[in-house]
Amino acid sequence: MPVSAEDWQDGGFGLYIHWPFCEAKCPYCDFNSHVARRIDQDRWRRAYLAEIDRVADELPGRVLNTIFFGGGTPSLMDPDSVAAILTRIAQRWPMANDAEITLEANPGSVEAGRFRAFRAAGITRISMGIQALNDADLRRLGRIHSVDEAMAAFDIARGTFDRVSFDLIYARQDQTLADWKAELNQALTKAIDHISLYQLTIEDGTAFGDRYRLGKLRGLPDDDAAADMFDATAEICAAHGFERYEVSNHARPGSEARHNLIYWRYGDYAGIGPGAHGRITVSGRRYATETHRNPAAWLSAAERGTGESLREPLAGMEQAAEYAMMSLRIGEGMDIGRYARLAGQPLNAVALADLSEQGFVTERGGRVVVTGRGLPLLNAVTGQLLAD
C-alpha cells in the first residue's frame, strides 16, 4: 500500500476557490490576479459548478472541513454566485458540523455592502486585506481604500460575522520600529480573534520588484530593523492575547484559521479556479495539481471538461519534504513519526541534535518545534533537517 494512502486524514480536507479578478493590481502582489472591465458572472458561475462536480466525482464521500474563497478579490463576486457554489458543494460532499467557510475581502464600500448577502449565502468568516493604518502607506502599496474606509468596512464585517480577520504588512518603506509598534497596538485594539502580519517581500515580476531592481524602491528597512519588527510583532500580539501559531498568523486560542491549518498540517485540498494548486489523494496516491493560470484559458478549459493543467504523483520523500516545510511553520510543529512514514526513513538525527543544541528547535511529545530564535531562519533550519 502506498505510504500516503490515508495520510491526508491527519490534516483534513478543504476546498480552495480562486477568483482571479481585482479592481486594481497592487505593486507588491505576485498572486494570480487580473483587472478586467467586464466579467460574465453567469458564465463563471457555471464553470465553477462544473469543476466542483468534476472534483467531487473523483473525491466522493469525504467530510469537507473548510472552504476558502481567495484571489484576487472574491468579495467582488456576485453573492448569488457564491450562494450557488456553496449550495452545489453541500450537495456533493458531507460538510463538517463546524465547517469554516472564508471569503477574502478588500475593505471598500462595494464589498462591504455585500457582506450581509455573503453571510446569507453561507460565508462564516471574512479575511480583510487592510494592509496599513495610514493613508500615505496605503497609497504607496497601491491600495484604493483609505484608513477610514477600511475601518468602516471592518465595523460592518464585525457586525455581520462572528469571525473576522485582517492582514497588515510591515517593514514598509520608511517605517521605523516605533511606527510599527504603534500601528500594531492600534490594530490589536480593533482585532477580534485573528490577525495576519506579513513582512513586505519584494517579488520578481511585480511592480515593486521592477522598481527595486532599478534602485527606485527606497527607504526599505534593513535586515536588522526588519528582524526587530518580527520579534516585536510576537511580543505585542501575545500581550493582547494573540498567540503566534504560524510564522505570520496570530490568534486567540481556538480561533486559528482552520483552512490554512489544512495546508500546514499537510492535509488534502482541492484547488478550483485559475492558477489554483491542490494536493489530493486518489486511490492511495497523493498528487500535486495545478489549473490554468490565465483566466480566459481556465474558463474555456473548464467548459470543455477540466480546468486542471497539471497532475503529478508525489513520491514519499517529496511528501515528507513538503510536510516538513509546512508543519515547521506552525507552533505545534512536525510529527517525527509521520515524517518517517512518509519518507521511508527517520529524520536526520544529527541535524536535529545540532539544531536543538543551538536553540533553533526543540523536541517535545514526538514533535519538532521551531523556536522563536529559529523562526527568522526557518528556511535554513528546514534545509538542515532535510539534508542527507
Buried (B, 14 or more C-beta within 10 A) or exposed (E): EBBBEEBBEEBBBBBBBBBBBBBEBBBBBBBBBBEEEEBEEEEBBBBBBBBBEBBBEEBEEBEBBBBBBBBBBBBBBBBEBBBBBBEBBBEBBEBBEEBBBBBBBBBBEEBBEBBBBBBEBBBBBBBBBBBBBBBEBBEBBBBBBBBEBBBBBBEBBBEBBEBBBBBBBBBBBEBEBEBBBEBBEEBBEBBBBBBBBBBBEBEEEBBBBBBBEEEEBEEBBEEEBBBBBBBBBBEBBEEBEBBBBBBBBBBBEEBBBBBBBBBBBBBBBBBBBBBBBBBBBEEEEBBBBBBBBBBEBBBEBBBEEBBBBEEEEBBBBBBBBBBBBBBBBBBBBBBBEBBBBBBEEEBBEEBBEBBBEBEBBBBEEEBBBBBEEBBBBBEEBBBBBBEE
